[in-house]
């Protein structure tokens, strides 16, 4: 168990709820919003303690100081040494026979007659016994989980075995595509309440569980730090610092997997190249598609214009995005991308696709451009039109910034989330 004496957080005098956050991996470079949410809720009087199934995605020496502090305070379910974890699970099971029995019945119910699913359910149950034991030691009365995948399977088994109330924040899209394998119906029905990050997300919950009571669903949008983001923008020249040049700088961030639509983007860039506009495109991220995407850029004759920058830290990513003029996300599957919010806040003209909750963030022609997914012709046409219309880019980026400030401001949305917790969890005060 971690040494909580190293905590820099004073929990004395806090009147808000005590909540255990169970995350798949914390801290993680791809989920910096976890960190901002945890710290923000603590600032608002809540006691948030964190458990993570997996160790951080980087060695300790590569973590920034705030993440080192968080890792020191986080309970890791699968630390180094599975033998030790196995002995701990066995000890917990022997000391808590009723808990173990409830967990076994719950795991069997999830797995059904599928032997492979049952086997995985029992692995998740072992983790659930560890999580519940940690919550008991820390006197945490409520468990919360982000995402509806495997980590939520551990969450629902923890709740059933230890008879702990729990809740769930759903993002999508993966769990919505294969709700059966994710046991999503059972999770939604079991949770005390469900937080949805968008109206689209809420619609999917109601699609899966049509009779879900309205009062069990909360829509609380994610957000970005509107105060900090402008500081990363260029300070000289025009709004972006780049309009004085004929070179159009495009940027895209995201894991290099098929669902992000990088192939469609590269094909659209080939159209932009044929139109005669000078441009560069920075691709930030890594993944299994990177090599094939590099090869495709060569085949399309645009390799000299496309920079594959690989995975970068959050601060470095924002600094690179801030150098851009147009942000492009050609994704086929998303929840509500924070990358788009950040780009809009930084003053880039954003182009994305009409999928999931993206149209809630970007209104086509008002604060950005939306095109059909998997349509390189439509995306290429949109980029060509933007490349030739500086005034339109200026107008769209201004409205984009206004949209983020009004509806996706991290401070405002954390206030809303804190109010949800203080209303939902016993022992909460009524005001933020």
N, C-alpha and C positions, 0 to 999 in steps of 0.2 A: 504493500500500500504506500502511496506517495507521502512524503512528509509535508503536511499542510501547514507546518510552522513557517515554511518559506513563503507563504502567501503574502502578497502585498495588499490584499483586500481586507479591509476591516468589516467584519460582519456584526459588530456590536451595535445595537440600537436600530438595526434594520427591522422595519415593521412589515415589509412586503413578503410575498410567498417564498418558500424554500422549495427549489425545484432542482431535480437532477436532469441534466441534459445528456442524453445518450447519442453520440455521433459515430459515424463510421470511421472517420479518421480526423483527428484534431491534435494540433493545428494542421492545415493542409493548404498548399499554395493555390489550389483550384477552388477552395471554398473559404475565401477570406471573409465572406459575409457571416459565417459562423462566429468568428472572432469578434467582429463588430457588434453582432447581436448580443453575445454573452457580456461583453464589456459594457455595452450601452444599457442593458437591463440592470446590471449591477449599479451603474451610475444612477439609475432611477429607483433604487431602494430594494431591489429584489436580491435574494441570495440564489445565485446560480452556481452549481457545482457540476463539473463536467466529467463524463466517462467516455472513453473512446475504445471502440473494438480493436482498432489497429494503432500502431505507433505512428508518430509524425512521419510525413513523407520525405523529410530531409533529416540528416544527422543534426544533433543538438548544436554543433558548432556553426551550422549553416542557417540557424534560425535567428531572426531578429530578437532583441531583448524581450519584447512583450510576449512573443511566442515561447521563448524559453521559460518565462514565468508561468505561462499557461500550462506548458507541458509538465512543469514541476508539480503543479496542483491537480493534474488530471489523473484519474484512475484508468489504467490501461488493462482492458480485459484480456488481451492476448500479448503479454509482454514476452521478452525472450525467455525461452525455457518452457516448453509445453508440458514437460513432466511435472514441474512445480504446479502449473495450473491444474493439471489432472488431479493431483493430490488435494488441492484446495477445493475443487468441485466435489470430490468424494467426501471430504470432511463436512462440507456444507450439506450435502445430501443426507449424510448420517445424522447430523445434528438437527435437521429440519425435515422429518419424514412426511409431515402433512404437506409442506411446501413442495417437496419432491413428487409426491403422489399427484398433486394438482397439476404440476408441470408435465408429468408423463401423460396424463389424460389429455392435456391441451396439445402436446406435441403429436400424439396419435391422431387427434382430431384434425390437425393441420395436414398431416401427411396422408391421411386416408389409406387407401389400399396400394398406393404407389410406394414400393419399398425404397427407392432412391430418395423420394421426398421425405419419407419417414426417417431415413438415416440422417439427412440434413437437418430435419426438425430436432433430432436429439442432439446434434452438435450445437444448434442454436439454443437448446434448453440448457446445455452446460454453461454457455455464456450467460444465459438469463439467471442462472443460480448465482453466478459471480456478481452480476449487476445488482440483483436484489440484496445480496449480502452487503455490498458496498453501500447501498441506499440505507439499509438498516443501521450500519455503523455510523453513517453521517446524519442520521435522523432526518432523511429527506422524504416527505410524504407524497410527492408527486413526481412522475417520470414523464419526460417529453422527448420526442424523437423527431428528427428532420429526415424527410424522404420516406417513401413507402416500401423500400426494398428489403434486403436481408437485415439491415439494422433494425427496421420496424418489426421484423419477425422476432428478433431477440426482445424487442420492446413488448410486444403483445404476450409473449411467453413469460416475461418477467412480471407483467401485470397480473396474469392469470395465476401463476404459481405463488407469488408473494401477496396476492390480493391488494395490489397497489393501483390507485387510479393513474391513468396515463392519458396522454394526448399526442397529437400527431400534426406536424406541418407537412403538407403535401405540395410538391413543386411540379411533378411531371417531368418529361413525358413518359419515361420508361414504364413506370408502374401502371399507367393507363393503357399501354399497348398490350400488356399481358397480365391482366388483373388476376387471372386464375393462378398462375405460378407465383405471384406475389401475395396471394391470399388477401387481396386488397379489400374485398367485401367484409371479411371477418375482422380485419383491422379497423375499418371505419366503424363497424357496428360495436366493436369492443371499446373504442376510445371514448373518454368522457366528452371530448369535443375535438373538432378538427379545424386547424387553421389552414386556409387556402391562400396562396399568394396572388391569385387573380380571379376574376369572374369566370374565366375559362376553366380554371382549376376547379372552382366550385361546381360548374356545370358537369364536369366529369365525375365528381363525387356523387352528384344527384343522378347521373346516368347509371352509375354502378349500384348505388343504394337509393332507389327512387323515393323510399319512404323515410329517408333520413330527416329527422326533425330540423327545421330551419334554425331553431335556437341552439343547435349543436355545431353549427357551421359559422366560422368567422372568416371574413376576407380581410387580410392585413398584407398590404403590398410590401415588397422589399424596397430598399432605397439606397442612395449613395450620398456621400458627404459633400454637399454643395458648397460648403465653406472651403474645404481643402482643395477640391479639384481644380478651380480656376488658377491656383498658384502654380500648377504644372504647365500652364499654357505659355507659349512664346509671348514675350512682353514688348516686342518691337513690331513695327509694320502694321498691317491691317488686323482685322479680327483674328485671323489664324496665323498671321505672320508669313503666309505662303502665297497669297494672291498676287504678289508683285511678280511672281515667276510664272512662266508658261507651263512649268512642270506640275502636274497634278499628283499629289501624294495620297495614295489609298492605303488603308490598313485594315487588317482583319485579325481578331484574336479568337482562339478556340482550339480544342483538341483536334488533332488531325485524324478524325474518324469519318466514316461515310455520311453519317447523319448531319454533319456540319456543312455539307454542300460545297466543299472546296473545289471539287472538279467543275461544278457549274460556274463557280467564280472564275476559275482559270479560263474556261471557255468564253465567258463574258469579257474577260480582259483581252483575249485575242481579238474580239470584235472592236474593242476600244483601240487596240493597236492598229488595226486595219483602217480605222477612221482617221488616223493621222495625228492623234493627240499624244503629247509627251506625258508619260506617267511612270511612277514606280508604285509597287504594292508590297507592303511589309506583311508577312504572314507570321504571327506569333503563336507558338504552340507546337506540340509534338504529338506523335501517336503512330499507329500502325500504317496509316496512309501516306506518311511523309515521303517515303522513297518513290512510290508510284506517282505522287503529285509532282515531285521534282522531275521525274521522267516526262510527265505530261506537259510541264511548262517548256521543256526542251522541244517536244514534238510540236507544240503550238507556236514555237518561235518567239516566246516571250521570256525565256529564262533570264536574260539580262535585265529585265524589268521587275522581276519578282525576287524578293529577298526572303529566304526561309530562316527566321531568326531563332527557332526552337522555343522551348519553354523558358519563361523568364519570371522573376519575382514580381509581386504585384506592383510595387513602386516602379520598377524598371518597365513593366508593361505599360503603366499609365504614362510614363514619360515618353515612351515610343509612340503611343496612341496620340498624345498631345502634339506630336510633330505632323500628324496627318491632316488632310483636308476633308477626305471622305472616308467614312467607316462602312464596311460592307460585311453583312452576315447573311450568307445564302443558305441558311440552315433549313433542314427538312423537319427537325424535331427539336423543340425547346420547351422550357417552362416559361419563365419571363426573364430574359437574359440581362444580368447586371452589366455585362460588357456593353450592351447597347445604351443602358442608362448612363454609364460612365462616359461613353463617347459623346452622347448628347449634352451632358453637363460640361464637358471640355470644349464644346463648341464645334464639333465636327458635323457635317451633313451626313445623315445616316440612311443607308439603303438596306432593306431586309425583306423578308418574305411574309406572306399572309397566312401564317400558321399560328396555332395555339393562341397565346395571350399577346403576341407581338402587336396585333392591331389595337390592343388597349393602350399600348405605349406610344406607338407611331401611328399617326393619322395621315394617310397617304395624301401628299400634296400640301399638307398643313405644317407639319413639323419634321417631315422626312419623306422617304419614298418607299412604297411597298410594291413588290412584284410577286407573281405566282412562283411557288417553289419549283425547283427542277426545270426551270425555263431559262436557258442561257441566252436566248434571243431577247427575252423581255429584260433580263438583267443587263445585258450588253447595251440595249437601247437606252435604259435609264442612266447608265454610266456615261454614255456618249452625250446625252442631253445635259446632264449635270456638268460635264467637262466644258461644254460650250456656253454655260450660263452662270457666270460668277454671281450676278445679282440674286439669282434664285438660290444658289447655295447659301449666300449670306442670310437671306430671309428665312430659309428652312432652319439653319443652325440657331438663329435667334429664337425662333419659336420652340425649338427643341430644348434649349436651356430653360425657357419659361415653363415648359411642361414638366421637366424634372423638378424644378424648384417648387412647383405647385402640388405635384402628386407623388413624386418619388424621392422626396427629401428624407434622408436617413433619420435625422433627428425627429422629425414630425411622425414618421412611421414607427419609430421605436417608442415614442410616446403612446401611440395607439396600441402597440403590442403590449406595453406595460399595463395599460388600462384593461386589456383583455385578461392578463394574468391576475391582476388585482381584483377583478370581478369574478373570475372563474375558480380560483384556488382558495380554500379556506385559510383564514387568518390574514387576509389581505385588507389593506386600507382602501377606502373608497376613492381616494384622489391620488393622482400621480404627483 
